[in-house]
Amino acid sequence: MSRFTFPVGYHNIHRTKIVNYQLNRWHSLGYCRLEDLKAAAARMRRMDDFKNEMVREGERALSEER
């Protein structure tokens, strides 16, 4: 059986509070690596960008078999 350690802490990933909260939530539950979230956040200019960027990161993770 493999073990997983949940990430601890709150990070300033995005300047918009609700987006920052959601990105931290994905990270704290172990769904995304912090470096991937930071890269996606850098491309998020509007709230409408959130879904597209998260889907893009998910597809990238799948292509890397993680």
N, CA, C and O atoms as a printed pandas DataFrame, in Angstrom:
     atom_number atom_name residue_name chain_id  residue_number  x_coord  y_coord  z_coord
0              1         N          MET        A               1    0.842   -1.181    0.000
1              2        CA          MET        A               1    0.000    0.000    0.000
2              3         C          MET        A               1    0.888    1.245    0.000
3              4         O          MET        A               1    1.821    1.340    0.797
4              5         N          SER        A               2    0.604    2.194   -0.886
5              6        CA          SER        A               2    1.390    3.426   -0.933
6              7         C          SER        A               2    0.832    4.447    0.048
7              8         O          SER        A               2   -0.349    4.423    0.391
8              9         N          ARG        A               3    1.693    5.331    0.483
9             10        CA          ARG        A               3    1.296    6.377    1.428
10            11         C          ARG        A               3    1.300    7.721    0.714
11            12         O          ARG        A               3    2.097    7.963   -0.193
12            13         N          PHE        A               4    0.405    8.572    1.138
13            14        CA          PHE        A               4    0.327    9.923    0.591
14            15         C          PHE        A               4    0.321   10.908    1.746
15            16         O          PHE        A               4   -0.442   10.750    2.699
16            17         N          THR        A               5    1.162   11.916    1.663
17            18        CA          THR        A               5    1.194   12.967    2.670
18            19         C          THR        A               5    0.571   14.222    2.059
19            20         O          THR        A               5    1.061   14.750    1.061
20            21         N          PHE        A               6   -0.512   14.686    2.673
21            22        CA          PHE        A               6   -1.171   15.886    2.158
22            23         C          PHE        A               6   -0.281   17.109    2.352
23            24         O          PHE        A               6    0.357   17.249    3.395
24            25         N          PRO        A               7   -0.231   18.002    1.352
25            26        CA          PRO        A               7    0.521   19.242    1.486
26            27         C          PRO        A               7   -0.075   20.105    2.605
27            28         O          PRO        A               7   -1.282   20.084    2.846
28            29         N          VAL        A               8    0.773   20.843    3.263
29            30        CA          VAL        A               8    0.333   21.707    4.362
30            31         C          VAL        A               8    0.713   23.144    4.027
31            32         O          VAL        A               8    1.791   23.400    3.491
32            33         N          GLY        A               9   -0.176   24.077    4.346
33            34        CA          GLY        A               9    0.129   25.495    4.156
34            35         C          GLY        A               9   -0.788   26.149    3.144
35            36         O          GLY        A               9   -1.465   25.485    2.360
36            37         N          TYR        A              10   -0.789   27.458    3.186
37            38        CA          TYR        A              10   -1.583   28.263    2.266
38            39         C          TYR        A              10   -0.626   29.131    1.475
39            40         O          TYR        A              10    0.231   29.797    2.056
40            41         N          HIS        A              11   -0.760   29.134    0.163
41            42        CA          HIS        A              11    0.189   29.819   -0.716
42            43         C          HIS        A              11   -0.477   30.962   -1.461
43            44         O          HIS        A              11   -1.669   30.902   -1.762
44            45         N          ASN        A              12    0.274   31.986   -1.752
45            46        CA          ASN        A              12   -0.194   33.091   -2.590
46            47         C          ASN        A              12    0.100   32.723   -4.036
47            48         O          ASN        A              12    1.175   33.007   -4.564
48            49         N          ILE        A              13   -0.879   32.086   -4.662
49            50        CA          ILE        A              13   -0.702   31.595   -6.027
50            51         C          ILE        A              13   -1.278   32.576   -7.038
51            52         O          ILE        A              13   -0.727   32.744   -8.126
52            53         N          HIS        A              14   -2.380   33.224   -6.685
53            54        CA          HIS        A              14   -3.065   34.133   -7.613
54            55         C          HIS        A              14   -3.542   35.366   -6.861
55            56         O          HIS        A              14   -3.860   35.288   -5.674
56            57         N          ARG        A              15   -3.592   36.497   -7.543
57            58        CA          ARG        A              15   -3.950   37.767   -6.907
58            59         C          ARG        A              15   -5.438   37.880   -6.564
59            60         O          ARG        A              15   -5.804   38.614   -5.646
60            61         N          THR        A              16   -6.300   37.160   -7.293
61            62        CA          THR        A              16   -7.738   37.178   -7.015
62            63         C          THR        A              16   -8.025   36.175   -5.910
63            64         O          THR        A              16   -7.692   34.996   -6.032
64            65         N          LYS        A              17   -8.641   36.641   -4.833
65            66        CA          LYS        A              17   -8.801   35.813   -3.636
66            67         C          LYS        A              17   -9.539   34.506   -3.881
67            68         O          LYS        A              17   -9.100   33.462   -3.399
68            69         N          ILE        A              18  -10.641   34.529   -4.612
69            70        CA          ILE        A              18  -11.400   33.300   -4.816
70            71         C          ILE        A              18  -10.630   32.312   -5.676
71            72         O          ILE        A              18  -10.704   31.105   -5.447
72            73         N          VAL        A              19   -9.894   32.806   -6.659
73            74        CA          VAL        A              19   -9.072   31.928   -7.494
74            75         C          VAL        A              19   -7.939   31.351   -6.655
75            76         O          VAL        A              19   -7.638   30.161   -6.741
76            77         N          ASN        A              20   -7.316   32.197   -5.848
77            78        CA          ASN        A              20   -6.243   31.739   -4.968
78            79         C          ASN        A              20   -6.757   30.654   -4.018
79            80         O          ASN        A              20   -6.084   29.646   -3.802
80            81         N          TYR        A              21   -7.938   30.860   -3.459
81            82        CA          TYR        A              21   -8.532   29.876   -2.562
82            83         C          TYR        A              21   -8.742   28.535   -3.278
83            84         O          TYR        A              21   -8.381   27.479   -2.758
84            85         N          GLN        A              22   -9.326   28.595   -4.473
85            86        CA          GLN        A              22   -9.594   27.357   -5.215
86            87         C          GLN        A              22   -8.304   26.632   -5.585
87            88         O          GLN        A              22   -8.238   25.406   -5.490
88            89         N          LEU        A              23   -7.291   27.363   -5.999
89            90        CA          LEU        A              23   -6.013   26.734   -6.341
90            91         C          LEU        A              23   -5.376   26.097   -5.117
91            92         O          LEU        A              23   -4.826   24.999   -5.202
92            93         N          ASN        A              24   -5.445   26.775   -3.986
93            94        CA          ASN        A              24   -4.926   26.205   -2.744
94            95         C          ASN        A              24   -5.711   24.955   -2.346
95            96         O          ASN        A              24   -5.136   24.001   -1.823
96            97         N          ARG        A              25   -6.996   24.958   -2.587
97            98        CA          ARG        A              25   -7.825   23.798   -2.260
98            99         C          ARG        A              25   -7.418   22.587   -3.084
99           100         O          ARG        A              25   -7.298   21.484   -2.551
100          101         N          TRP        A              26   -7.208   22.782   -4.369
101          102        CA          TRP        A              26   -6.773   21.677   -5.234
102          103         C          TRP        A              26   -5.429   21.142   -4.764
103          104         O          TRP        A              26   -5.207   19.931   -4.745
104          105         N          HIS        A              27   -4.538   22.044   -4.385
105          106        CA          HIS        A              27   -3.211   21.623   -3.918
106          107         C          HIS        A              27   -3.299   20.888   -2.582
107          108         O          HIS        A              27   -2.680   19.838   -2.412
108          109         N          SER        A              28   -4.057   21.430   -1.640
109          110        CA          SER        A              28   -4.115   20.839   -0.299
110          111         C          SER        A              28   -4.764   19.454   -0.296
111          112         O          SER        A              28   -4.498   18.648    0.595
112          113         N          LEU        A              29   -5.607   19.176   -1.279
113          114        CA          LEU        A              29   -6.223   17.854   -1.384
114          115         C          LEU        A              29   -5.355   16.876   -2.175
115          116         O          LEU        A              29   -5.698   15.702   -2.319
116          117         N          GLY        A              30   -4.229   17.373   -2.685
117          118        CA          GLY        A              30   -3.295   16.516   -3.392
118          119         C          GLY        A              30   -3.609   16.309   -4.859
119          120         O          GLY        A              30   -3.043   15.416   -5.490
120          121         N          TYR        A              31   -4.505   17.120   -5.419
121          122        CA          TYR        A              31   -4.883   16.950   -6.820
122          123         C          TYR        A              31   -3.858   17.541   -7.791
123          124         O          TYR        A              31   -3.740   17.074   -8.924
124          125         N          CYS        A              32   -3.125   18.554   -7.360
125          126        CA          CYS        A              32   -2.188   19.246   -8.253
126          127         C          CYS        A              32   -0.895   19.582   -7.531
127          128         O          CYS        A              32   -0.873   19.836   -6.327
128          129         N          ARG        A              33    0.177   19.573   -8.305
129          130        CA          ARG        A              33    1.451   20.020   -7.755
130          131         C          ARG        A              33    1.460   21.551   -7.713
131          132         O          ARG        A              33    0.861   22.212   -8.561
132          133         N          LEU        A              34    2.139   22.089   -6.729
133          134        CA          LEU        A              34    2.195   23.536   -6.566
134          135         C          LEU        A              34    2.788   24.216   -7.797
135          136         O          LEU        A              34    2.293   25.259   -8.225
136          137         N          GLU        A              35    3.834   23.640   -8.365
137          138        CA          GLU        A              35    4.465   24.265   -9.532
138          139         C          GLU        A              35    3.511   24.291  -10.736
139          140         O          GLU        A              35    3.555   25.227  -11.535
140          141         N          ASP        A              36    2.655   23.278  -10.872
141          142        CA          ASP        A              36    1.675   23.273  -11.960
142          143         C          ASP        A              36    0.623   24.356  -11.745
143          144         O          ASP        A              36    0.209   25.028  -12.690
144          145         N          LEU        A              37    0.197   24.520  -10.502
145          146        CA          LEU        A              37   -0.800   25.546  -10.196
146          147         C          LEU        A              37   -0.248   26.945  -10.413
147          148         O          LEU        A              37   -0.955   27.828  -10.899
148          149         N          LYS        A              38    1.006   27.146  -10.057
149          150        CA          LYS        A              38    1.627   28.462  -10.281
150          151         C          LYS        A              38    1.711   28.772  -11.766
151          152         O          LYS        A              38    1.482   29.908  -12.179
152          153         N          ALA        A              39    2.038   27.775  -12.567
153          154        CA          ALA        A              39    2.111   27.977  -14.020
154          155         C          ALA        A              39    0.733   28.304  -14.586
155          156         O          ALA        A              39    0.597   29.200  -15.418
156          157         N          ALA        A              40   -0.282   27.581  -14.136
157          158        CA          ALA        A              40   -1.650   27.843  -14.607
158          159         C          ALA        A              40   -2.110   29.225  -14.153
159          160         O          ALA        A              40   -2.732   29.956  -14.925
160          161         N          ALA        A              41   -1.812   29.586  -12.915
161          162        CA          ALA        A              41   -2.236   30.887  -12.380
162          163         C          ALA        A              41   -1.627   32.034  -13.177
163          164         O          ALA        A              41   -2.268   33.068  -13.368
164          165         N          ALA        A              42   -0.409   31.860  -13.636
165          166        CA          ALA        A              42    0.252   32.913  -14.415
166          167         C          ALA        A              42   -0.472   33.174  -15.733
167          168         O          ALA        A              42   -0.376   34.267  -16.291
168          169         N          ARG        A              43   -1.193   32.178  -16.226
169          170        CA          ARG        A              43   -1.930   32.333  -17.486
170          171         C          ARG        A              43   -3.379   32.762  -17.275
171          172         O          ARG        A              43   -4.077   33.054  -18.246
172          173         N          MET        A              44   -3.844   32.807  -16.032
173          174        CA          MET        A              44   -5.228   33.187  -15.735
174          175         C          MET        A              44   -5.345   34.699  -15.610
175          176         O          MET        A              44   -4.839   35.293  -14.657
176          177         N          ARG        A              45   -6.009   35.312  -16.569
177          178        CA          ARG        A              45   -6.207   36.762  -16.556
178          179         C          ARG        A              45   -7.604   37.134  -16.065
179          180         O          ARG        A              45   -7.798   38.175  -15.437
180          181         N          ARG        A              46   -8.583   36.257  -16.365
181          182        CA          ARG        A              46   -9.977   36.488  -15.987
182          183         C          ARG        A              46  -10.536   35.226  -15.350
183          184         O          ARG        A              46   -9.939   34.155  -15.460
184          185         N          MET        A              47  -11.663   35.344  -14.693
185          186        CA          MET        A              47  -12.307   34.173  -14.084
186          187         C          MET        A              47  -12.641   33.123  -15.143
187          188         O          MET        A              47  -12.615   31.925  -14.863
188          189         N          ASP        A              48  -12.949   33.567  -16.340
189          190        CA          ASP        A              48  -13.285   32.635  -17.422
190          191         C          ASP        A              48  -12.107   31.748  -17.805
191          192         O          ASP        A              48  -12.304   30.693  -18.407
192          193         N          ASP        A              49  -10.894   32.155  -17.470
193          194        CA          ASP        A              49   -9.703   31.379  -17.810
194          195         C          ASP        A              49   -9.498   30.183  -16.880
195          196         O          ASP        A              49   -8.767   29.255  -17.227
196          197         N          PHE        A              50  -10.124   30.193  -15.717
197          198        CA          PHE        A              50   -9.873   29.171  -14.701
198          199         C          PHE        A              50  -10.099   27.761  -15.239
199          200         O          PHE        A              50   -9.217   26.907  -15.144
200          201         N          LYS        A              51  -11.265   27.520  -15.796
201          202        CA          LYS        A              51  -11.600   26.166  -16.267
202          203         C          LYS        A              51  -10.637   25.701  -17.351
203          204         O          LYS        A              51  -10.119   24.586  -17.285
204          205         N          ASN        A              52  -10.393   26.546  -18.347
205          206        CA          ASN        A              52   -9.513   26.151  -19.449
206          207         C          ASN        A              52   -8.106   25.827  -18.970
207          208         O          ASN        A              52   -7.501   24.855  -19.423
208          209         N          GLU        A              53   -7.590   26.628  -18.065
209          210        CA          GLU        A              53   -6.228   26.390  -17.576
210          211         C          GLU        A              53   -6.141   25.127  -16.719
211          212         O          GLU        A              53   -5.151   24.399  -16.781
212          213         N          MET        A              54   -7.177   24.869  -15.920
213          214        CA          MET        A              54   -7.168   23.660  -15.086
214          215         C          MET        A              54   -7.321   22.413  -15.952
215          216         O          MET        A              54   -6.706   21.384  -15.670
216          217         N          VAL        A              55   -8.128   22.496  -16.996
217          218        CA          VAL        A              55   -8.257   21.368  -17.926
218          219         C          VAL        A              55   -6.926   21.140  -18.633
219          220         O          VAL        A              55   -6.503   19.998  -18.811
220          221         N          ARG        A              56   -6.274   22.213  -19.032
221          222        CA          ARG        A              56   -4.968   22.103  -19.696
222          223         C          ARG        A              56   -3.950   21.422  -18.778
223          224         O          ARG        A              56   -3.203   20.548  -19.218
224          225         N          GLU        A              57   -3.921   21.820  -17.510
225          226        CA          GLU        A              57   -2.986   21.193  -16.560
226          227         C          GLU        A              57   -3.328   19.725  -16.339
227          228         O          GLU        A              57   -2.433   18.890  -16.213
228          229         N          GLY        A              58   -4.624   19.407  -16.292
229          230        CA          GLY        A              58   -5.039   18.021  -16.135
230          231         C          GLY        A              58   -4.623   17.166  -17.315
231          232         O          GLY        A              58   -4.145   16.045  -17.138
232          233         N          GLU        A              59   -4.801   17.688  -18.510
233          234        CA          GLU        A              59   -4.405   16.955  -19.713
234          235         C          GLU        A              59   -2.890   16.766  -19.761
235          236         O          GLU        A              59   -2.402   15.717  -20.179
236          237         N          ARG        A              60   -2.158   17.780  -19.334
237          238        CA          ARG        A              60   -0.697   17.660  -19.303
238          239         C          ARG        A              60   -0.266   16.587  -18.313
239          240         O          ARG        A              60    0.627   15.791  -18.604
240          241         N          ALA        A              61   -0.900   16.566  -17.140
241          242        CA          ALA        A              61   -0.571   15.566  -16.134
242          243         C          ALA        A              61   -0.869   14.161  -16.658
243          244         O          ALA        A              61   -0.082   13.238  -16.447
244          245         N          LEU        A              62   -1.999   13.999  -17.338
245          246        CA          LEU        A              62   -2.331   12.690  -17.902
246          247         C          LEU        A              62   -1.317   12.268  -18.963
247          248         O          LEU        A              62   -0.927   11.102  -19.022
248          249         N          SER        A              63   -0.893   13.208  -19.794
249          250        CA          SER        A              63    0.083   12.880  -20.843
250          251         C          SER        A              63    1.426   12.479  -20.229
251          252         O          SER        A              63    2.196   11.738  -20.840
252          253         N          GLU        A              64    1.705   12.975  -19.012
253          254        CA          GLU        A              64    2.938   12.608  -18.304
254          255         C          GLU        A              64    2.729   11.401  -17.390
255          256         O          GLU        A              64    3.613   11.033  -16.617
256          257         N          GLU        A              65    1.537   10.788  -17.492
257          258        CA          GLU        A              65    1.159    9.608  -16.710
258          259         C          GLU        A              65    1.267    9.829  -15.200
259          260         O          GLU        A              65    1.793    8.990  -14.469
260          261         N          ARG        A              66    0.748   10.997  -14.745
261          262        CA          ARG        A              66    0.707   11.234  -13.306
262          263         C          ARG        A              66   -0.697   11.556  -12.886
263          264         O          ARG        A              66   -0.949   11.791  -11.704
